[in-house]
Amino acid sequence: MEHDAQVTRAWVLHPDIYGANQRREASFALEEAVSLADALAEIEVVGSTVVRLPKAHAGMLFGSGKIEELKGLFEANDVELVLIDGPVTPVQQRNLEKAWKVKLLDRTGLILEIFSDRARTREGVLQVEMAALSYQRTRLVRAWTHLERQRGGLGFVGGPGETQIEADRRAIDDQLVRLRRQLAKVVKTRELHRKARAKVPFPIVALVGYTNAGKSTLFNYVTGADVMAKDMLFATLDPTMRAVHLPDGPEVILSDTVGFISDLPTELVASFRATLEEVLAADLILHVRDIAHPDSEVQAKDVEDILTSLGVGTGTKQLEIWNKIDLLDDERREAMNTRAARDDEIFAISAVTGEGLEDLFAAITTALDAKRTEEDLHLEFSQGKHRAWLFKEGVVENETQDEDGFHLRVRWTARQARKFEGL
């Protein structure tokens, strides 16, 4: 049977290992893994299976009977790529590929491939390449075809094929050194941009949330920007920022960030910390949740855990956004609206229809205004520029003058205070 050469027929497996600490139900985990695979255009998922295991086998992951059973399934469906939703050791990968005569990708490899496809900024591309090299360095059975790739992606899927079985570690290390140098230059440029933004007296409102929660859709609705917003996991990988004037509220910088996900590869947690720097600098965080998803509570916990690991603590004000209420039936929708109405920090909305956004905008305005503090300043007569700026910003509550200069009582945001320091 002939198939389109550009599309790889794939089967997704989720190992459900008895006694393993898995918070997600196996069926939900499998569904998410299929969504991950669907995020890659060159993969066609032709089937998926939850494989229940009493324990993981060291050399093969699965028992011999299960391996034979799955081999028949793959042959009957012309499967070329098997995606395993979990960690697979290099030895297990080599043995399974040999037994099934297919390519095999574990969860980390798949996420790296998606990140490579989606990364848009120079920094994002460099970070993905470094993460992929760190991951592949341990996999002697892999070919490094992606180092000279002619297409998007990392060369795990399709590509020119396996050209070398054992990795040339020296070449990879040289490549990592070169990428680190390039990244250092890019990060320096990014720091200059961030300093320039810090001088803008607008608060930053960061959208965070589990991948596919609807952050980009909400971002587009508010800003009118044409940010990629598709129903697929990891649709956004590089932070997008826009200045937007809230209705009856202040002008803010709205930041759309990469979606979080459970069991994010350690290589990517480190590499992508910089893409979440906007969250660390935010005056207000909006945690967007897909409230229609059956695993919404577990997803929310994953997001909170990642925020905590990034050092985002109680110091930054957060509002919780229950998105996609338009997907709920009338009874559940009413129940969610009632629950949200009881909590000043929860808002039930639809980023598609705009339902609930008016109340959310009002809450954002209130939250940002609440962050203003009062302070007494003394200005010399020669500091007319500083005095004019304070009045232009509308932060002066009271002013007196004596022979020493001006004494002012100001009420301002932390961002305005930093801007004033830089004058």
ABEGO torsion letter per residue (X at the ends): XBBBAABBBBBBBBBBBBGBBBABBAAAAAAAAAAAAAABAABBBABBBBBBBABBBAAAGBBAAAAAAAAAAAAAAGBABBBBBEBBBAAAAAAAAAAAGBBBBBAAAAAAAAAAAABABAAAAAAAAAAAAAAAAABAABBAAAAABABBEAGABEEAEBABABBBAAAAAAAAAAAAAAAAAAAAAAAAAAAAAAABABBBBBBBEBBGAGAAAAAAAAAGBBBBBBBBBGABABBBBBBBBBBGBBBBBBBBBBBBBBGBBAAAAAAAAAAAAAAAABABBBBBBBAABAAAAAAAAAAAAAAAAAGBBAABBBBBBBBGAAABBAAAAAAAAAAAAABAABBBBBAAAGBGAAAAAAAAAAAAAAABBBBBBBBBAAAAAAAAAAAAAGABABBBBBAAEBBBBBBBBAAAAAAAAAX
